[in-house]
């Protein structure tokens, strides 16, 4: 087995650059999670930072506090799931161009 070390080093450098570019790109992506048929919406970016929370007027009621809290948790979890899927798809695009690199099938 003949391994070209120079080629592997070059591939590693290219991969590192591509991953950094992809990371910066995914940090700029946004998605929204919702719960309660859209009564609570949470927007999040690719850096997993909450950008906004929107709550339907009819939920702003002290007697509905527990339900509102539950819906916010559900919407945040939905938003995190969405951005995780988007990020994974972006990383697959980057790593697929390096088929000879071990363990790069995300």
C-alpha positions as CSV (number, residue, x, y, z in Angstrom):
1,X,0.0,0.0,0.0
2,X,1.5,3.3,-1.1
3,X,0.2,6.4,0.7
4,X,1.0,9.9,-0.6
5,X,1.5,11.8,2.6
6,X,1.7,15.2,0.8
7,X,-1.6,14.5,-0.8
8,X,-3.2,13.5,2.5
9,X,-1.9,16.7,4.2
10,X,-3.3,18.8,1.4
11,X,-6.6,17.0,1.6
12,X,-6.6,17.7,5.4
13,X,-5.9,21.4,4.9
14,X,-8.7,21.6,2.3
15,X,-11.1,19.8,4.6
16,X,-10.3,22.1,7.4
17,X,-10.9,25.2,5.3
18,X,-14.2,23.7,3.9
19,X,-15.4,22.8,7.4
20,X,-14.6,26.3,8.7
21,X,-16.5,27.9,5.7
22,X,-19.4,25.6,6.3
23,X,-19.4,26.3,10.1
24,X,-19.6,30.1,9.4
25,X,-22.3,29.5,6.8
26,X,-24.5,27.4,9.1
27,X,-24.2,29.9,11.9
28,X,-26.0,32.4,9.6
29,X,-28.9,30.0,9.0
30,X,-32.1,30.4,10.8
31,X,-35.2,28.2,11.4
32,X,-38.3,28.4,13.5
33,X,-39.8,25.8,15.7
34,X,-43.4,25.9,16.8
35,X,-45.8,24.3,19.3
36,X,-49.5,24.4,20.0
37,X,-50.4,24.7,16.3
38,X,-48.3,27.8,15.9
39,X,-49.4,29.5,19.1
40,X,-45.7,29.6,20.2
41,X,-42.9,30.1,17.8
42,X,-39.2,30.2,18.5
43,X,-36.6,31.2,16.0
44,X,-33.0,30.0,16.3
45,X,-29.8,30.3,14.3
46,X,-27.1,27.8,13.4
47,X,-25.1,28.8,16.5
48,X,-28.0,27.5,18.6
49,X,-28.9,31.0,19.8
50,X,-32.5,31.9,20.3
51,X,-33.4,34.9,18.1
52,X,-37.0,35.4,19.0
53,X,-40.0,34.0,20.8
54,X,-43.5,34.8,19.6
55,X,-46.6,34.0,21.7
56,X,-50.2,34.2,20.6
57,X,-52.2,36.7,22.5
58,X,-54.7,34.2,23.8
59,X,-51.9,32.4,25.7
60,X,-51.1,35.5,27.7
61,X,-53.2,34.5,30.7
62,X,-52.1,33.7,34.2
63,X,-54.3,30.6,34.3
64,X,-52.5,29.3,31.2
65,X,-49.0,29.8,32.5
66,X,-48.1,26.1,32.8
67,X,-49.3,25.4,29.3
68,X,-47.4,28.4,27.9
69,X,-44.2,27.2,29.6
70,X,-44.7,23.7,28.2
71,X,-45.3,25.1,24.7
72,X,-42.2,27.3,24.9
73,X,-40.1,24.2,25.8
74,X,-41.6,22.3,22.9
75,X,-41.0,25.1,20.4
76,X,-37.4,25.5,21.5
77,X,-36.8,21.8,21.2
78,X,-38.4,21.8,17.8
79,X,-36.3,24.7,16.6
80,X,-33.1,23.0,17.9
81,X,-34.1,19.8,16.1
82,X,-34.6,21.7,12.9
83,X,-31.3,23.6,13.0
84,X,-29.5,20.4,13.8
85,X,-30.9,18.7,10.7
86,X,-29.9,21.7,8.6
87,X,-26.4,21.8,10.0
88,X,-25.9,18.0,9.5
89,X,-27.0,18.4,5.9
90,X,-24.5,21.2,5.3
91,X,-21.7,19.2,6.8
92,X,-22.6,16.2,4.7
93,X,-22.2,18.4,1.6
94,X,-18.7,19.4,2.7
95,X,-17.5,15.9,3.7
96,X,-18.8,14.2,0.7
97,X,-16.2,15.8,-1.5
98,X,-13.5,13.9,0.4
99,X,-14.4,10.3,-0.3
100,X,-10.9,9.0,0.4
101,X,-10.7,10.6,3.9
102,X,-11.4,8.0,6.7
103,X,-14.5,8.4,8.9
104,X,-15.9,11.3,6.9
105,X,-19.3,9.7,6.2
106,X,-21.4,11.8,8.7
